[in-house]
Amino acid sequence: MDCMEMKQSGIRAPEPRLDWALFLDIDGTLIEIAESPNAVKVPETLASTLVAAGQSLDGALAIVSGRTLDVIDILMAPLKPPAAGEHGAVIRLPDGSVWNAASELAVPAEWKQRVCRAAETWNGTVIEYKPYSIAAHFRQAPSYGPDVQRLFEAMVAENPNDFEVLRASMAFEVRHRDINKGAAVRELMKHAPFSGRVPVFVGDDVTDEDGFRVATELGGLGLHVGRSFGGKPSEVRRWLEAFRPNDAS
């Protein structure tokens, strides 16, 4: 096991430090995974917990999710923290400006049309047509998982140098290889108040591995919810409550 693997395999999350820059996934990390993306429930105390943690870090807290930026804002309301949506295709920087990836990095419209046609027979699946990617959730119809996988892999086989298939929790997603959460962390770390701090990425599945990798490359940590928090978003939220503003008693 190398150093990076050791940093990502801890059984328990370390005590919070005020010199960190914190990067947080949403689904399966801050909130529990639901039967469909639209069925998630956000704990009433989450916003206040994130406000306190962000204040303790002088604002160096960001959301990094596969969700679109608009949906991130709905789930995190009334907060609008620095955030990376669609795995980093759209990034809201600390000054509030929004950076968008080049349009040619988006999944081809023809692929989305093929998925749309196929999904007519995938009863119970939920398709997310995002500006840059496309995802199919089959938690409510697990028998269609192999069908989704075959179609997504067939599409990516047409342009494997640029696109890839990601497997998440009961879902598959197609995205451009240049768009990932690690690139989002690297970009946010260029800006105050993140620059000069120790990056810590908290996530739960394969789409977060790039975030773990870049955080460790930059001298920080990758904390996997399954390994560091017993697989429970409630434990992540409890851990975040340990962050306190500098002037808290």
N, C-alpha and C positions, 0 to 999 in steps of 0.2 A: 504494500500500500504506500503510495507516494504522499507527499505533504498535502497536495490539494485534496486527495481522497480523504485524508485524516480530518481536514478542516470541514468536510462535508458529511462526516459519519458520526459526529458526536451524539451521545445518547441524550444529553440534556443541553438546553440552550444556556449560554453564559449569562451572567448578570449584565444588565444594560450598562453601557458606557456613554458618557456625554460627548465623546469625540467621534461617534459613529455617524455615518450617513445611512439611513435606513430605507430599503427598497422592499415593498410589500406587494405580493400577489393578492388577488381577491378570493376567487372561488377555491374552496378547499384550504384556504389559508386564513383569511379574515372572516369568512362566512362559510357555513356548511354547504356542501354541494346538494342540490335539489334534483327532483325528477326531470326538470327542464330548466334551461337558463333563465326563463322568465318567472320561475317559481321560487327563487331564492328569497330568504328572509334575512333582513339586515337587523342585527340587534340594536335596540334603542340607544344603548350606551356606546356604540362603536364610534360615533362622531366625536363625542367628548373625550374618549380614550385617545383617539388619533390627534386631537387638538393638543392635549397635554403632552403626548409623546413628541409631537412636532415642536412644541415650545421648548421642551427640554433639550432638543437638538438644534436649537436656533433656526428651525425651519427646514432642516436637512432630512425630510421625510417625503418619499414619493410612492405613488401607486404605479405598479408595472403589471399590466394585465393583458390577456388576450381579448378582453372586451373592447368595444369601441370607446373613444373618449366620451361621447355623449352618454353612453350607458354607465361608464365609470362615475360621471357626475351625478347621475340619478341615484346610483347605489350609495355614493358617499355624501349626498346632500345633507346639510347645506355647504359642505366643504368643497373647495376646488383647489386641491393641492397640486404641486407638480406631479405630472402623470404621463405615463407612456401607454397608449392604447394600441390594440392590434399587435401586441408583441413588440412595439416600438416603431410601427409605421407612422404613428402620429404622436408627437411628444409636446406636452405643454411644459415650457421651461419655467424656471422660478420667477421670471419677470412677467409671466402671463402670456407671452407670445407663444404661438403654436407652430411647430415645424412639421412638415409633411414629407414623407418619402416620395421619390420620383414616381410618376404615374405608371411608368413601364414596369415597376416592381409589383404591380397589382396582378392578381390571378386573372387570366384571360376571360373576357366576358363569355366566350363560347363554352368554356369549362363550366361556368356557373349555369348556363342554359342546359348543359347536359345533366348536371346534378338536379336541376329543377324538374326536368322531364322524368328522370329516374325516381325522384322522391315521390312522384305521384302514386307509385306502387309501394312505397315504404311507409305503410301506415304506422303512426306512432313515433316516427323519427322527427327531429326538429332540426331544420336547416338554418344556419346563420349566414346570410349573404352580407359580408362586410366589404367595405370599399377596397381593401387590399387582399383579403383572404376569404376562404369559405370553409365552414365547419359543419359537420353532421353529428348530431347527438342521438344515440340509439339506446339510452338508458331505459326508456319505456318500451322499446322494441328490440331487445338484444339479438333476436334471430336475424336482423338485417345488418348486423355488424360486418359479417363477411362480404356482403354485397357492397356496402359503403367502401370497405377497404379495397375491394377489387377495382371499383370505378375510380377511386382517388389515385390508386397506384397506376392504373392505366393512363390517366391523364398526365401524371407527373412523368411517366416513361416517355412522353412526347417531348419533354424538355427537362431532363433530369439535372442538367448543369445549373439551372436557375431555380427550380422549384423542388419542394420536398413535402412528404406526407408526415404529419406528426400524429402520434397517438396520445390522447389525453384520457381522462377517466370516462369510459364509455362514449368515446367520441373520436373522430378523426378530423384533421384539419389540413388544408393545403395552403402553403405560404411560400413566398420567395426566400431563398436561402440567405439573402443579405439583410432580411428583417428578422431580428431576434431580440430577446430581452437583454442579452449581454451587450449588444450595441447600444441599447437604450441606457443602460447603466453607465457605459463608457461616455456617452454624450452628456448625461446629467452631471457626471463627476467633473466636467470641465467648468461648471458654473457654480458661483456662490449661491447658497451656503454649503453646497456639497463638496466643492473642491477643497483639498487639504485634509479631508476627513477619512475615516476608515469605513469602506463600504461593507454593508451587511445586507444580504439578500435573503428574504424568507419566502419560500414557495413550496409547492407540494407535488408537482408532477414533471413530466419530461420537458414541457415547454419552459420550465424554470431552470433547467440545467445550464443554459447559456448564461443566465444571470448569476448562478453559483460560480461558474467558471471565471467570469470576468471579475466578480467581487474578490475571489481568491487571488487572481492574477494581480489585482491592484492592492494586495496586502490585507484584504478583509476576510469575510466569512460567508459561506453559503449554508443556511440553516434549512434543512428539509423538515417539513411538518411531521412526516411519518417517523423520522429518526430522532428529531430533537424535541417534539411536542406530543409524542404518542399518537400522532395522526389526528389530533383534535384541534380544530380552529378555536374552540373555547379556551384551550391552553395558550394559544398564541395571543388571544385577547387578554388573558390574565397576565401573561408576560409583558405585554405592552403597557399594562397598568402600572408596572414597576418604574416606567419612565416618569420623571417628575420635572416640571420646570425648575430652573436654577433657583428661583426665589421661593419655591414651595417649602413649607416647614415640615 
